[in-house]
Amino acid sequence: MKQFDRASFGWLGLLLFSVLILPWYRGGDFGASALGEGLGTQPWLLPIAVSAVLLAGLALTVDDWRRHVAILPLSIAGLVLMTLQGFAIGLNGPLIPGIAAIYPTAEQGQSGIGLGGLVTGLAFLGLISDALAARGFCRGERFAAACVVIIVALLSLFVFFPIIKLGTAAFTDAEGALAITPFLTRISGAELWGLACLTSRYSCGVVINTVVLGVLSAAFATGLGLALALLVARTDFRLKRTLRAISILPIITPPFVVGVAIIVLFGRSGVVTAEVADWFGVRPGRWIYGLPGILLAQVLAFTPVTFLVLLGTLEAINPTLEEASGTLGAKPFVTFRKITWPLLRPGIAAAFLLAFIESLADFGNPIVLGGGYDVLSTKIFFAVVGAQYDLGNAATLAIVLLALTLAAFWVQTRWLGRASYVTVSGRSDAGLAAPVPRWVRVAAIAAVVPFVVFTLAVYTIVLFGGFVTDLGRLDLTPTVSHIWTAFSFEIGAEGLRLYGSAWDSLITTLWVSALSAPLTMGIGILTAWLVMRQDFFGRRAFEFGTMLSFAIPGTVVGVSYIVAFNVPPVDITGTMVILVICFMFRNMPVGMRAGMAALAQIDRSMEEASQTMGAGGARTLRDVVLPLIRPAIFTALVYSFVTAMTAVSAVIFLVSARHNMATAYIMGRVENGEYALAIAYSAVLMIVMIACVALIQFAVGHRNLGRRTELQGAPAAQTAE
Amino acid sequence: MKNSYVMAASAMAMLLAPGAHAQSKELVLYCSVGEEWCRAQSEAFSRETGINVLMTRKSSGETYAQIKAEEGQPRGDVWWGGTGDPHLQAAQEGLTMEYRSPMLDELQDWAVAQAETGGYRTIGIYAGALGFGYNSDLVSDNPPACWADLLDERFRDDVQVANPNSSGTSYTMLATMVQLMGEEEAFEYFTELHSNISQYTKSGSAPIRAAATGETAVGIVFQHDAVAQTVQGAPIVTVAPCEGTGYEVGSMSIIEGGPNPESAKVWYDWALSPAAQEIGATANSYQVPSNAKAKTPPEAPRLADIKLIDYDFAEYGSSETRSRLLARWDAEIGALPN
């Protein structure tokens, strides 16, 4: 008896439709499909069409075709053939010698794949997953199997493939041939590792610079974060709410603007510099450009992250231990030193490493305030955008940066994985937290007050600097001219025409954020569900793979995407698609972590009940799981939306004249010294972001904003486990 | 449940679907003059022709690198503005398209000479002399008047110039010094100057903006960029160096194989017309226009009053010379301690 199986036939129908009708190449017409082009000038597409037709033939003639022995090999063969031809024949001809002997027309080359190629690949993946599920993969759960296979394929294409391409670029010499010598020359140079700055006025290598900056910045940020957390969690300090509010600001602050505000304050002709120079009669200096300036900006930006991590740790310490210590006669100082401090150490380590990793990846602050102080992220940027266009060098530097970041992640998991610091158990923890010793309190306040004053000064400039004539020359006449330059428009005979130079970038940014946020959230939550609730071969590797995309610094992602996607088969640079995809895979681990945390709190029994009553995996996910993890969905949406609006390090490589992003536009203005315009635009962006977050909140459901920040801290803290 | 497969599949399919092509005509412009002028020029063009301009501003060295990187599939149509040398290099490497505009007869000799040097793959649109500007609030007595004065001890960490790799302005300075002094002497000059340089910026005009806000005392730029700051009220004094100086022929090229060749030609002819060339002055750009009928703004530094060297554009715009000088600069100047 022939089983009519809708799902499998769905994939099969999709496959036939795409192979026979959809345009195989980008920008092609309907009918210019694999079959059409294959019969025409691109005969290497025919085998793909043939495997599709064979699959269809089998489906019509065999019983229980999902389990038929030929289905899996045929689908895999189709996918492999497709991949092979894509990489074998490039834009200007064959890339593998010998192809031209089989297919003479390959000399003309082929362009990137379009809708047809994409859907064909997807359908092959679907069929493979179905065949695998029929053989017991994912315990036969077809929806989960399809999700796993497709997500693995997407990760391979958009995370691993670019990194591998980048690796090969680093091992390529000037003639384009593979060679190890150029890599060894580049990677061993004094430009990277030089220690000349210790003994002379020569500057140190860029790797040394990066690590020094990272360590200093992480140390200061962790210290400040600890001070803030102690004040909020363990004292009756009055301004707790203000502190919490301030800690959210850096998350929605566009890059560069903090650097600009610091220049306005402390630059050679800055407000503070001028005052100080007057008082002490010294010549105003340029000390801010270089390590001090970057450090200042980074500490300001990363302190909120360390604060959230440490606050979480402090609140998790069971107060009964401290209370017991007090009851046994220990002085507050002894309690703090012997009980609280040791329990805090893992949190401190986690916060430090997190800030260190963020500092490695930071691009916006070094480029504005760096002066002659090179770090890896800016050096990579200049290697690609400068007139030399030295991709090999950029790739080598990117590999070093990636190695540093992964090492930090590795230390984090190894170091913090060992000892047990569990103090919250099922038993009562009704004790009262001990107040911190007096001197700790005083020290914390002494550290926090300048931080708060400084933050307020910076944000005052960010909010008002764009609306005065010239902040640099202290001309404080209110004006809207900067905003008008950016956002002028006319309503005339042809309707609304937008003339302001910033409209294009703002509209693109909104589109990209709005498109990428739900996609990122979707793939993140789906992955969380797969990892937490499904049992399949390779689950641990799958989990690790998704986290990897989070560990790769933005500049590395940007360079790797240019290298991988500027040529066929997947030729998407200069489009909006590449921006959306870039954000999807960079931010999905956050959604995933939030989803995993939420799922861990929900008992499986409800899902089991749903499945017992006959619902499949997809339906259970939709009707039972998703409504229960709404906060995680909200977190993922907000995080991916806000990051898409403020990220710069990867984006700066991927923008084009047609699709410019707000942050790239702001960077251009900063570089050109148009500070007021940059600041005005940033203020607009921040307002737009707040409005959009409110909108998302309204759409997803009622959750208060305070909850959001804690959830954002949660995934960060969890990586430490 | 079964439908959700198809829905998920089609949602993912949408992801890579080629974007709908805009119906209206458009032009992708790579602009290498000041942002303000880029904005004014593209706005005027789209008002006049209805062609939508997608503009990015990048320094000329960066734009050259971008066009080179996109050689396989060009994404831009016109490269407008920026110093002539990288334009000539692009022309020599066949990155740009040969086109003889009907406006050719109306142009100044130096603009046509640029076109001839580049085999009509590029053309001059404006000219301006190199020099520097200093902040008169910071430098009050004994102001610098010559290139040699910039080596003075008192300007330690107080001079800015762009990096010649990214900026055409700075490459013009490099080539000028080599022609003025001889190559060895020029590199000795740069080595000495290095201890007075606080920062090599990316954009050519950034140093004078820094001087205008007092972040640095002296900025080495084209004189018209310095004048623009003075006109806007900054305490900047423009200097035409006493030893003589080089000049640029700001150029324009059509990118070979760009997506909108028709719009590119419309822009090209329009940009050479007197009216289009007078837009610069309204956007704080005081170069000398290349169309003989266009009015030279009164603020523009008069080329006749400046001691100009006989700049060899063919030599210093060639790939070999440019790449060689830049590599030498990287090795001998860029690697020096700060």
Chai-1 contact restraints between the chains, C-beta under 6 A:
chainA,res_idxA,chainB,res_idxB,connection_type,confidence,min_distance_angstrom,max_distance_angstrom,comment,restraint_id
A,R6,B,K2,contact,1.0,0.0,6.0,A-B,restraint_1
A,A7,B,K2,contact,1.0,0.0,6.0,A-B,restraint_2
A,A7,B,Y5,contact,1.0,0.0,6.0,A-B,restraint_3
A,G10,B,Y5,contact,1.0,0.0,6.0,A-B,restraint_4
A,G10,B,V6,contact,1.0,0.0,6.0,A-B,restraint_5
A,R26,B,P18,contact,1.0,0.0,6.0,A-B,restraint_6
A,G27,B,P18,contact,1.0,0.0,6.0,A-B,restraint_7
A,L91,B,G72,contact,1.0,0.0,6.0,A-B,restraint_8
A,G114,B,P18,contact,1.0,0.0,6.0,A-B,restraint_9
A,L115,B,A17,contact,1.0,0.0,6.0,A-B,restraint_10
A,L118,B,L16,contact,1.0,0.0,6.0,A-B,restraint_11
A,V119,B,A13,contact,1.0,0.0,6.0,A-B,restraint_12
A,L122,B,A9,contact,1.0,0.0,6.0,A-B,restraint_13
A,R201,B,P337,contact,1.0,0.0,6.0,A-B,restraint_14
A,Y202,B,P337,contact,1.0,0.0,6.0,A-B,restraint_15
A,S203,B,P337,contact,1.0,0.0,6.0,A-B,restraint_16
A,S203,B,N338,contact,1.0,0.0,6.0,A-B,restraint_17
A,G267,B,E215,contact,1.0,0.0,6.0,A-B,restraint_18
A,R268,B,G214,contact,1.0,0.0,6.0,A-B,restraint_19
A,R268,B,E215,contact,1.0,0.0,6.0,A-B,restraint_20
A,S269,B,T213,contact,1.0,0.0,6.0,A-B,restraint_21
A,S269,B,G214,contact,1.0,0.0,6.0,A-B,restraint_22
A,R286,B,S198,contact,1.0,0.0,6.0,A-B,restraint_23
A,G371,B,Q199,contact,1.0,0.0,6.0,A-B,restraint_24
A,G372,B,N338,contact,1.0,0.0,6.0,A-B,restraint_25
A,V385,B,E62,contact,1.0,0.0,6.0,A-B,restraint_26
A,G386,B,N165,contact,1.0,0.0,6.0,A-B,restraint_27
A,G386,B,S166,contact,1.0,0.0,6.0,A-B,restraint_28
A,A387,B,G61,contact,1.0,0.0,6.0,A-B,restraint_29
A,A387,B,A65,contact,1.0,0.0,6.0,A-B,restraint_30
A,A387,B,N165,contact,1.0,0.0,6.0,A-B,restraint_31
A,A387,B,S166,contact,1.0,0.0,6.0,A-B,restraint_32
A,Q388,B,N165,contact,1.0,0.0,6.0,A-B,restraint_33
A,Y389,B,A65,contact,1.0,0.0,6.0,A-B,restraint_34
A,Y389,B,A69,contact,1.0,0.0,6.0,A-B,restraint_35
A,G472,B,T213,contact,1.0,0.0,6.0,A-B,restraint_36
A,Y499,B,E43,contact,1.0,0.0,6.0,A-B,restraint_37
A,S501,B,R39,contact,1.0,0.0,6.0,A-B,restraint_38
A,G574,B,R75,contact,1.0,0.0,6.0,A-B,restraint_39
A,G616,B,M1,contact,1.0,0.0,6.0,A-B,restraint_40
A,A618,B,M1,contact,1.0,0.0,6.0,A-B,restraint_41
A,A618,B,S4,contact,1.0,0.0,6.0,A-B,restraint_42
A,R619,B,M1,contact,1.0,0.0,6.0,A-B,restraint_43
A,S656,B,R75,contact,1.0,0.0,6.0,A-B,restraint_44
A,A657,B,V28,contact,1.0,0.0,6.0,A-B,restraint_45
A,A657,B,L54,contact,1.0,0.0,6.0,A-B,restraint_46
A,A657,B,T56,contact,1.0,0.0,6.0,A-B,restraint_47
A,R658,B,L54,contact,1.0,0.0,6.0,A-B,restraint_48
A,E671,B,K202,contact,1.0,0.0,6.0,A-B,restraint_49
A,E671,B,S203,contact,1.0,0.0,6.0,A-B,restraint_50
A,N672,B,E35,contact,1.0,0.0,6.0,A-B,restraint_51
A,N672,B,S203,contact,1.0,0.0,6.0,A-B,restraint_52
A,G673,B,A206,contact,1.0,0.0,6.0,A-B,restraint_53
A,G673,B,R209,contact,1.0,0.0,6.0,A-B,restraint_54
